[in-house]
Amino acid sequence: MILLTRLNGSKLYINAEKVLTVEGTPDTIITLVDNVKYLVKEAPDTVVAKILDYQQRVHNPELYLIKEK
């Protein structure tokens, strides 16, 4: 799960495994595999970086621990 901010300032966690697309139009729209869409304050590059960080922590934790040192 990644923590993001809705346009109204509230926080939400999104399952990074379910993200299908991240668009900037200029608002950032995240579409999940079930076609649910979320508008968030974070820039698309930030969302993608959070997804990649999540993937690395979950699927390759040894590399993540080395990166943190």
PDB file with one MODEL, atoms N, CA, C and O in Angstrom:
MODEL        1
ATOM      1  N   MET A   1       0.837  -1.175   0.000  1.00  0.00           N
ATOM      2  CA  MET A   1       0.000   0.000   0.000  1.00  0.00           C
ATOM      3  C   MET A   1       0.886   1.244   0.000  1.00  0.00           C
ATOM      4  O   MET A   1       1.943   1.282   0.630  1.00  0.00           O
ATOM      5  N   ILE A   2       0.418   2.259  -0.729  1.00  0.00           N
ATOM      6  CA  ILE A   2       1.132   3.536  -0.752  1.00  0.00           C
ATOM      7  C   ILE A   2       0.190   4.623  -0.238  1.00  0.00           C
ATOM      8  O   ILE A   2      -1.013   4.598  -0.498  1.00  0.00           O
ATOM      9  N   LEU A   3       0.759   5.572   0.492  1.00  0.00           N
ATOM     10  CA  LEU A   3      -0.020   6.660   1.069  1.00  0.00           C
ATOM     11  C   LEU A   3      -0.032   7.842   0.112  1.00  0.00           C
ATOM     12  O   LEU A   3       1.019   8.316  -0.321  1.00  0.00           O
ATOM     13  N   LEU A   4      -1.243   8.319  -0.217  1.00  0.00           N
ATOM     14  CA  LEU A   4      -1.403   9.452  -1.118  1.00  0.00           C
ATOM     15  C   LEU A   4      -2.393  10.442  -0.507  1.00  0.00           C
ATOM     16  O   LEU A   4      -3.037  10.157   0.503  1.00  0.00           O
ATOM     17  N   THR A   5      -2.502  11.613  -1.142  1.00  0.00           N
ATOM     18  CA  THR A   5      -3.363  12.681  -0.636  1.00  0.00           C
ATOM     19  C   THR A   5      -4.417  13.033  -1.677  1.00  0.00           C
ATOM     20  O   THR A   5      -4.091  13.343  -2.822  1.00  0.00           O
ATOM     21  N   ARG A   6      -5.669  12.984  -1.276  1.00  0.00           N
ATOM     22  CA  ARG A   6      -6.749  13.399  -2.171  1.00  0.00           C
ATOM     23  C   ARG A   6      -6.709  14.911  -2.345  1.00  0.00           C
ATOM     24  O   ARG A   6      -6.024  15.603  -1.592  1.00  0.00           O
ATOM     25  N   LEU A   7      -7.431  15.426  -3.321  1.00  0.00           N
ATOM     26  CA  LEU A   7      -7.436  16.858  -3.584  1.00  0.00           C
ATOM     27  C   LEU A   7      -7.984  17.660  -2.406  1.00  0.00           C
ATOM     28  O   LEU A   7      -7.622  18.825  -2.240  1.00  0.00           O
ATOM     29  N   ASN A   8      -8.849  17.062  -1.587  1.00  0.00           N
ATOM     30  CA  ASN A   8      -9.404  17.763  -0.428  1.00  0.00           C
ATOM     31  C   ASN A   8      -8.488  17.696   0.794  1.00  0.00           C
ATOM     32  O   ASN A   8      -8.828  18.224   1.852  1.00  0.00           O
ATOM     33  N   GLY A   9      -7.325  17.047   0.653  1.00  0.00           N
ATOM     34  CA  GLY A   9      -6.348  16.976   1.733  1.00  0.00           C
ATOM     35  C   GLY A   9      -6.412  15.710   2.561  1.00  0.00           C
ATOM     36  O   GLY A   9      -5.512  15.457   3.362  1.00  0.00           O
ATOM     37  N   SER A  10      -7.443  14.916   2.394  1.00  0.00           N
ATOM     38  CA  SER A  10      -7.528  13.672   3.160  1.00  0.00           C
ATOM     39  C   SER A  10      -6.537  12.650   2.593  1.00  0.00           C
ATOM     40  O   SER A  10      -6.202  12.673   1.408  1.00  0.00           O
ATOM     41  N   LYS A  11      -6.087  11.771   3.460  1.00  0.00           N
ATOM     42  CA  LYS A  11      -5.107  10.742   3.083  1.00  0.00           C
ATOM     43  C   LYS A  11      -5.820   9.450   2.715  1.00  0.00           C
ATOM     44  O   LYS A  11      -6.881   9.138   3.256  1.00  0.00           O
ATOM     45  N   LEU A  12      -5.233   8.708   1.799  1.00  0.00           N
ATOM     46  CA  LEU A  12      -5.748   7.385   1.484  1.00  0.00           C
ATOM     47  C   LEU A  12      -4.599   6.479   1.099  1.00  0.00           C
ATOM     48  O   LEU A  12      -3.581   6.921   0.569  1.00  0.00           O
ATOM     49  N   TYR A  13      -4.786   5.203   1.378  1.00  0.00           N
ATOM     50  CA  TYR A  13      -3.824   4.191   0.967  1.00  0.00           C
ATOM     51  C   TYR A  13      -4.380   3.496  -0.259  1.00  0.00           C
ATOM     52  O   TYR A  13      -5.557   3.136  -0.308  1.00  0.00           O
ATOM     53  N   ILE A  14      -3.517   3.312  -1.252  1.00  0.00           N
ATOM     54  CA  ILE A  14      -3.895   2.617  -2.475  1.00  0.00           C
ATOM     55  C   ILE A  14      -3.016   1.381  -2.608  1.00  0.00           C
ATOM     56  O   ILE A  14      -1.813   1.426  -2.354  1.00  0.00           O
ATOM     57  N   ASN A  15      -3.633   0.288  -3.008  1.00  0.00           N
ATOM     58  CA  ASN A  15      -2.897  -0.949  -3.232  1.00  0.00           C
ATOM     59  C   ASN A  15      -2.058  -0.794  -4.495  1.00  0.00           C
ATOM     60  O   ASN A  15      -2.594  -0.759  -5.603  1.00  0.00           O
ATOM     61  N   ALA A  16      -0.748  -0.702  -4.326  1.00  0.00           N
ATOM     62  CA  ALA A  16       0.159  -0.474  -5.455  1.00  0.00           C
ATOM     63  C   ALA A  16       0.129  -1.618  -6.464  1.00  0.00           C
ATOM     64  O   ALA A  16       0.470  -1.427  -7.632  1.00  0.00           O
ATOM     65  N   GLU A  17      -0.273  -2.796  -6.023  1.00  0.00           N
ATOM     66  CA  GLU A  17      -0.353  -3.950  -6.929  1.00  0.00           C
ATOM     67  C   GLU A  17      -1.530  -3.832  -7.898  1.00  0.00           C
ATOM     68  O   GLU A  17      -1.567  -4.528  -8.913  1.00  0.00           O
ATOM     69  N   LYS A  18      -2.481  -2.965  -7.594  1.00  0.00           N
ATOM     70  CA  LYS A  18      -3.694  -2.835  -8.404  1.00  0.00           C
ATOM     71  C   LYS A  18      -3.693  -1.622  -9.330  1.00  0.00           C
ATOM     72  O   LYS A  18      -4.673  -1.393 -10.039  1.00  0.00           O
ATOM     73  N   VAL A  19      -2.611  -0.841  -9.337  1.00  0.00           N
ATOM     74  CA  VAL A  19      -2.561   0.364 -10.169  1.00  0.00           C
ATOM     75  C   VAL A  19      -2.358  -0.037 -11.629  1.00  0.00           C
ATOM     76  O   VAL A  19      -1.431  -0.775 -11.963  1.00  0.00           O
ATOM     77  N   LEU A  20      -3.232   0.456 -12.476  1.00  0.00           N
ATOM     78  CA  LEU A  20      -3.147   0.195 -13.910  1.00  0.00           C
ATOM     79  C   LEU A  20      -2.458   1.348 -14.622  1.00  0.00           C
ATOM     80  O   LEU A  20      -1.536   1.133 -15.409  1.00  0.00           O
ATOM     81  N   THR A  21      -2.906   2.588 -14.345  1.00  0.00           N
ATOM     82  CA  THR A  21      -2.295   3.759 -14.984  1.00  0.00           C
ATOM     83  C   THR A  21      -2.196   4.908 -13.988  1.00  0.00           C
ATOM     84  O   THR A  21      -2.946   4.992 -13.015  1.00  0.00           O
ATOM     85  N   VAL A  22      -1.226   5.802 -14.277  1.00  0.00           N
ATOM     86  CA  VAL A  22      -1.068   7.059 -13.545  1.00  0.00           C
ATOM     87  C   VAL A  22      -0.954   8.141 -14.603  1.00  0.00           C
ATOM     88  O   VAL A  22      -0.037   8.124 -15.424  1.00  0.00           O
ATOM     89  N   GLU A  23      -1.905   9.098 -14.581  1.00  0.00           N
ATOM     90  CA  GLU A  23      -1.942  10.148 -15.597  1.00  0.00           C
ATOM     91  C   GLU A  23      -1.866  11.525 -14.947  1.00  0.00           C
ATOM     92  O   GLU A  23      -2.347  11.719 -13.831  1.00  0.00           O
ATOM     93  N   GLY A  24      -1.264  12.474 -15.648  1.00  0.00           N
ATOM     94  CA  GLY A  24      -1.289  13.861 -15.230  1.00  0.00           C
ATOM     95  C   GLY A  24      -2.062  14.660 -16.264  1.00  0.00           C
ATOM     96  O   GLY A  24      -1.637  14.759 -17.416  1.00  0.00           O
ATOM     97  N   THR A  25      -3.207  15.240 -15.863  1.00  0.00           N
ATOM     98  CA  THR A  25      -4.098  15.842 -16.876  1.00  0.00           C
ATOM     99  C   THR A  25      -4.655  17.215 -16.544  1.00  0.00           C
ATOM    100  O   THR A  25      -5.756  17.405 -17.062  1.00  0.00           O
ATOM    101  N   PRO A  26      -4.218  18.159 -15.863  1.00  0.00           N
ATOM    102  CA  PRO A  26      -2.993  18.276 -15.067  1.00  0.00           C
ATOM    103  C   PRO A  26      -3.105  17.632 -13.699  1.00  0.00           C
ATOM    104  O   PRO A  26      -2.077  17.382 -13.069  1.00  0.00           O
ATOM    105  N   ASP A  27      -4.339  17.343 -13.197  1.00  0.00           N
ATOM    106  CA  ASP A  27      -4.438  16.605 -11.929  1.00  0.00           C
ATOM    107  C   ASP A  27      -3.951  15.184 -12.151  1.00  0.00           C
ATOM    108  O   ASP A  27      -4.022  14.655 -13.261  1.00  0.00           O
ATOM    109  N   THR A  28      -3.462  14.579 -11.095  1.00  0.00           N
ATOM    110  CA  THR A  28      -2.994  13.200 -11.195  1.00  0.00           C
ATOM    111  C   THR A  28      -4.170  12.260 -10.993  1.00  0.00           C
ATOM    112  O   THR A  28      -4.843  12.300  -9.963  1.00  0.00           O
ATOM    113  N   ILE A  29      -4.409  11.414 -11.986  1.00  0.00           N
ATOM    114  CA  ILE A  29      -5.490  10.432 -11.939  1.00  0.00           C
ATOM    115  C   ILE A  29      -4.868   9.045 -11.895  1.00  0.00           C
ATOM    116  O   ILE A  29      -4.080   8.677 -12.766  1.00  0.00           O
ATOM    117  N   ILE A  30      -5.226   8.288 -10.881  1.00  0.00           N
ATOM    118  CA  ILE A  30      -4.765   6.903 -10.750  1.00  0.00           C
ATOM    119  C   ILE A  30      -5.945   6.008 -11.077  1.00  0.00           C
ATOM    120  O   ILE A  30      -7.017   6.140 -10.487  1.00  0.00           O
ATOM    121  N   THR A  31      -5.746   5.096 -12.019  1.00  0.00           N
ATOM    122  CA  THR A  31      -6.777   4.131 -12.380  1.00  0.00           C
ATOM    123  C   THR A  31      -6.322   2.754 -11.925  1.00  0.00           C
ATOM    124  O   THR A  31      -5.210   2.320 -12.225  1.00  0.00           O
ATOM    125  N   LEU A  32      -7.199   2.074 -11.194  1.00  0.00           N
ATOM    126  CA  LEU A  32      -6.901   0.717 -10.736  1.00  0.00           C
ATOM    127  C   LEU A  32      -7.398  -0.297 -11.756  1.00  0.00           C
ATOM    128  O   LEU A  32      -8.134   0.051 -12.680  1.00  0.00           O
ATOM    129  N   VAL A  33      -7.001  -1.537 -11.588  1.00  0.00           N
ATOM    130  CA  VAL A  33      -7.366  -2.574 -12.552  1.00  0.00           C
ATOM    131  C   VAL A  33      -8.870  -2.804 -12.640  1.00  0.00           C
ATOM    132  O   VAL A  33      -9.359  -3.307 -13.652  1.00  0.00           O
ATOM    133  N   ASP A  34      -9.609  -2.442 -11.592  1.00  0.00           N
ATOM    134  CA  ASP A  34     -11.067  -2.598 -11.633  1.00  0.00           C
ATOM    135  C   ASP A  34     -11.756  -1.329 -12.129  1.00  0.00           C
ATOM    136  O   ASP A  34     -12.968  -1.173 -11.978  1.00  0.00           O
ATOM    137  N   ASN A  35     -10.967  -0.416 -12.726  1.00  0.00           N
ATOM    138  CA  ASN A  35     -11.424   0.831 -13.341  1.00  0.00           C
ATOM    139  C   ASN A  35     -11.885   1.895 -12.337  1.00  0.00           C
ATOM    140  O   ASN A  35     -12.520   2.874 -12.727  1.00  0.00           O
ATOM    141  N   VAL A  36     -11.571   1.712 -11.051  1.00  0.00           N
ATOM    142  CA  VAL A  36     -11.828   2.746 -10.045  1.00  0.00           C
ATOM    143  C   VAL A  36     -10.749   3.807 -10.224  1.00  0.00           C
ATOM    144  O   VAL A  36      -9.575   3.483 -10.404  1.00  0.00           O
ATOM    145  N   LYS A  37     -11.152   5.084 -10.173  1.00  0.00           N
ATOM    146  CA  LYS A  37     -10.217   6.181 -10.396  1.00  0.00           C
ATOM    147  C   LYS A  37     -10.118   7.050  -9.149  1.00  0.00           C
ATOM    148  O   LYS A  37     -11.102   7.261  -8.440  1.00  0.00           O
ATOM    149  N   TYR A  38      -8.911   7.550  -8.896  1.00  0.00           N
ATOM    150  CA  TYR A  38      -8.673   8.450  -7.776  1.00  0.00           C
ATOM    151  C   TYR A  38      -7.920   9.674  -8.286  1.00  0.00           C
ATOM    152  O   TYR A  38      -7.001   9.553  -9.095  1.00  0.00           O
ATOM    153  N   LEU A  39      -8.313  10.850  -7.809  1.00  0.00           N
ATOM    154  CA  LEU A  39      -7.587  12.090  -8.060  1.00  0.00           C
ATOM    155  C   LEU A  39      -6.733  12.362  -6.832  1.00  0.00           C
ATOM    156  O   LEU A  39      -7.237  12.353  -5.709  1.00  0.00           O
ATOM    157  N   VAL A  40      -5.446  12.604  -7.041  1.00  0.00           N
ATOM    158  CA  VAL A  40      -4.552  12.851  -5.909  1.00  0.00           C
ATOM    159  C   VAL A  40      -3.704  14.088  -6.158  1.00  0.00           C
ATOM    160  O   VAL A  40      -3.526  14.517  -7.298  1.00  0.00           O
ATOM    161  N   LYS A  41      -3.181  14.657  -5.068  1.00  0.00           N
ATOM    162  CA  LYS A  41      -2.358  15.861  -5.151  1.00  0.00           C
ATOM    163  C   LYS A  41      -0.951  15.580  -5.670  1.00  0.00           C
ATOM    164  O   LYS A  41      -0.361  16.432  -6.334  1.00  0.00           O
ATOM    165  N   GLU A  42      -0.412  14.413  -5.380  1.00  0.00           N
ATOM    166  CA  GLU A  42       0.955  14.097  -5.760  1.00  0.00           C
ATOM    167  C   GLU A  42       1.113  14.084  -7.286  1.00  0.00           C
ATOM    168  O   GLU A  42       0.200  13.700  -8.016  1.00  0.00           O
ATOM    169  N   ALA A  43       2.275  14.507  -7.741  1.00  0.00           N
ATOM    170  CA  ALA A  43       2.587  14.494  -9.172  1.00  0.00           C
ATOM    171  C   ALA A  43       2.727  13.044  -9.652  1.00  0.00           C
ATOM    172  O   ALA A  43       3.069  12.163  -8.863  1.00  0.00           O
ATOM    173  N   PRO A  44       2.467  12.795 -10.936  1.00  0.00           N
ATOM    174  CA  PRO A  44       2.602  11.425 -11.461  1.00  0.00           C
ATOM    175  C   PRO A  44       3.966  10.800 -11.168  1.00  0.00           C
ATOM    176  O   PRO A  44       4.045   9.624 -10.811  1.00  0.00           O
ATOM    177  N   ASP A  45       5.036  11.576 -11.318  1.00  0.00           N
ATOM    178  CA  ASP A  45       6.380  11.037 -11.048  1.00  0.00           C
ATOM    179  C   ASP A  45       6.520  10.589  -9.597  1.00  0.00           C
ATOM    180  O   ASP A  45       7.173   9.584  -9.315  1.00  0.00           O
ATOM    181  N   THR A  46       5.912  11.326  -8.685  1.00  0.00           N
ATOM    182  CA  THR A  46       5.967  10.969  -7.264  1.00  0.00           C
ATOM    183  C   THR A  46       5.201   9.680  -7.004  1.00  0.00           C
ATOM    184  O   THR A  46       5.661   8.818  -6.255  1.00  0.00           O
ATOM    185  N   VAL A  47       4.032   9.548  -7.623  1.00  0.00           N
ATOM    186  CA  VAL A  47       3.228   8.329  -7.456  1.00  0.00           C
ATOM    187  C   VAL A  47       3.987   7.123  -7.998  1.00  0.00           C
ATOM    188  O   VAL A  47       4.037   6.078  -7.350  1.00  0.00           O
ATOM    189  N   VAL A  48       4.568   7.261  -9.164  1.00  0.00           N
ATOM    190  CA  VAL A  48       5.325   6.151  -9.760  1.00  0.00           C
ATOM    191  C   VAL A  48       6.511   5.790  -8.872  1.00  0.00           C
ATOM    192  O   VAL A  48       6.800   4.609  -8.680  1.00  0.00           O
ATOM    193  N   ALA A  49       7.199   6.791  -8.327  1.00  0.00           N
ATOM    194  CA  ALA A  49       8.338   6.524  -7.437  1.00  0.00           C
ATOM    195  C   ALA A  49       7.872   5.761  -6.194  1.00  0.00           C
ATOM    196  O   ALA A  49       8.564   4.854  -5.730  1.00  0.00           O
ATOM    197  N   LYS A  50       6.713   6.118  -5.657  1.00  0.00           N
ATOM    198  CA  LYS A  50       6.179   5.404  -4.489  1.00  0.00           C
ATOM    199  C   LYS A  50       5.830   3.961  -4.848  1.00  0.00           C
ATOM    200  O   LYS A  50       6.071   3.046  -4.060  1.00  0.00           O
ATOM    201  N   ILE A  51       5.267   3.761  -6.027  1.00  0.00           N
ATOM    202  CA  ILE A  51       4.926   2.402  -6.471  1.00  0.00           C
ATOM    203  C   ILE A  51       6.197   1.571  -6.627  1.00  0.00           C
ATOM    204  O   ILE A  51       6.257   0.428  -6.174  1.00  0.00           O
ATOM    205  N   LEU A  52       7.214   2.150  -7.272  1.00  0.00           N
ATOM    206  CA  LEU A  52       8.476   1.428  -7.461  1.00  0.00           C
ATOM    207  C   LEU A  52       9.140   1.116  -6.127  1.00  0.00           C
ATOM    208  O   LEU A  52       9.685   0.027  -5.946  1.00  0.00           O
ATOM    209  N   ASP A  53       9.099   2.058  -5.194  1.00  0.00           N
ATOM    210  CA  ASP A  53       9.668   1.827  -3.870  1.00  0.00           C
ATOM    211  C   ASP A  53       8.925   0.687  -3.170  1.00  0.00           C
ATOM    212  O   ASP A  53       9.546  -0.185  -2.562  1.00  0.00           O
ATOM    213  N   TYR A  54       7.619   0.701  -3.258  1.00  0.00           N
ATOM    214  CA  TYR A  54       6.808  -0.371  -2.677  1.00  0.00           C
ATOM    215  C   TYR A  54       7.191  -1.725  -3.287  1.00  0.00           C
ATOM    216  O   TYR A  54       7.422  -2.701  -2.574  1.00  0.00           O
ATOM    217  N   GLN A  55       7.251  -1.758  -4.617  1.00  0.00           N
ATOM    218  CA  GLN A  55       7.587  -3.014  -5.307  1.00  0.00           C
ATOM    219  C   GLN A  55       8.949  -3.535  -4.851  1.00  0.00           C
ATOM    220  O   GLN A  55       9.123  -4.734  -4.631  1.00  0.00           O
ATOM    221  N   GLN A  56       9.895  -2.635  -4.713  1.00  0.00           N
ATOM    222  CA  GLN A  56      11.238  -3.044  -4.293  1.00  0.00           C
ATOM    223  C   GLN A  56      11.219  -3.571  -2.857  1.00  0.00           C
ATOM    224  O   GLN A  56      11.854  -4.584  -2.565  1.00  0.00           O
ATOM    225  N   ARG A  57      10.504  -2.899  -1.966  1.00  0.00           N
ATOM    226  CA  ARG A  57      10.426  -3.351  -0.572  1.00  0.00           C
ATOM    227  C   ARG A  57       9.767  -4.716  -0.464  1.00  0.00           C
ATOM    228  O   ARG A  57      10.200  -5.547   0.334  1.00  0.00           O
ATOM    229  N   VAL A  58       8.738  -4.960  -1.246  1.00  0.00           N
ATOM    230  CA  VAL A  58       7.984  -6.211  -1.148  1.00  0.00           C
ATOM    231  C   VAL A  58       8.665  -7.360  -1.876  1.00  0.00           C
ATOM    232  O   VAL A  58       8.742  -8.470  -1.350  1.00  0.00           O
ATOM    233  N   HIS A  59       9.160  -7.101  -3.086  1.00  0.00           N
ATOM    234  CA  HIS A  59       9.656  -8.182  -3.929  1.00  0.00           C
ATOM    235  C   HIS A  59      11.169  -8.382  -3.875  1.00  0.00           C
ATOM    236  O   HIS A  59      11.676  -9.398  -4.349  1.00  0.00           O
ATOM    237  N   ASN A  60      11.888  -7.425  -3.304  1.00  0.00           N
ATOM    238  CA  ASN A  60      13.339  -7.564  -3.189  1.00  0.00           C
ATOM    239  C   ASN A  60      13.815  -6.859  -1.921  1.00  0.00           C
ATOM    240  O   ASN A  60      14.579  -5.897  -2.003  1.00  0.00           O
ATOM    241  N   PRO A  61      13.372  -7.326  -0.741  1.00  0.00           N
ATOM    242  CA  PRO A  61      13.670  -6.612   0.502  1.00  0.00           C
ATOM    243  C   PRO A  61      15.158  -6.535   0.832  1.00  0.00           C
ATOM    244  O   PRO A  61      15.589  -5.585   1.486  1.00  0.00           O
ATOM    245  N   GLU A  62      15.949  -7.506   0.396  1.00  0.00           N
ATOM    246  CA  GLU A  62      17.383  -7.471   0.677  1.00  0.00           C
ATOM    247  C   GLU A  62      18.020  -6.250   0.029  1.00  0.00           C
ATOM    248  O   GLU A  62      18.838  -5.577   0.658  1.00  0.00           O
ATOM    249  N   LEU A  63      17.668  -5.958  -1.191  1.00  0.00           N
ATOM    250  CA  LEU A  63      18.194  -4.804  -1.900  1.00  0.00           C
ATOM    251  C   LEU A  63      17.710  -3.518  -1.242  1.00  0.00           C
ATOM    252  O   LEU A  63      18.459  -2.544  -1.167  1.00  0.00           O
ATOM    253  N   TYR A  64      16.493  -3.502  -0.775  1.00  0.00           N
ATOM    254  CA  TYR A  64      15.940  -2.313  -0.121  1.00  0.00           C
ATOM    255  C   TYR A  64      16.708  -2.016   1.158  1.00  0.00           C
ATOM    256  O   TYR A  64      17.004  -0.855   1.442  1.00  0.00           O
ATOM    257  N   LEU A  65      17.034  -3.038   1.931  1.00  0.00           N
ATOM    258  CA  LEU A  65      17.770  -2.832   3.179  1.00  0.00           C
ATOM    259  C   LEU A  65      19.174  -2.302   2.906  1.00  0.00           C
ATOM    260  O   LEU A  65      19.676  -1.478   3.671  1.00  0.00           O
ATOM    261  N   ILE A  66      19.813  -2.756   1.841  1.00  0.00           N
ATOM    262  CA  ILE A  66      21.143  -2.247   1.472  1.00  0.00           C
ATOM    263  C   ILE A  66      21.036  -0.788   1.067  1.00  0.00           C
ATOM    264  O   ILE A  66      21.901   0.015   1.416  1.00  0.00           O
ATOM    265  N   LYS A  67      19.990  -0.435   0.337  1.00  0.00           N
ATOM    266  CA  LYS A  67      19.788   0.936  -0.133  1.00  0.00           C
ATOM    267  C   LYS A  67      19.625   1.907   1.030  1.00  0.00           C
ATOM    268  O   LYS A  67      20.077   3.049   0.949  1.00  0.00           O
ATOM    269  N   GLU A  68      18.984   1.466   2.111  1.00  0.00           N
ATOM    270  CA  GLU A  68      18.721   2.340   3.257  1.00  0.00           C
ATOM    271  C   GLU A  68      19.959   2.634   4.082  1.00  0.00           C
ATOM    272  O   GLU A  68      19.992   3.653   4.772  1.00  0.00           O
ATOM    273  N   LYS A  69      20.981   1.785   4.043  1.00  0.00           N
ATOM    274  CA  LYS A  69      22.185   1.978   4.879  1.00  0.00           C
ATOM    275  C   LYS A  69      23.038   3.117   4.426  1.00  0.00           C
ATOM    276  O   LYS A  69      24.074   3.391   5.033  1.00  0.00           O
TER     277      LYS A  69
ENDMDL
END
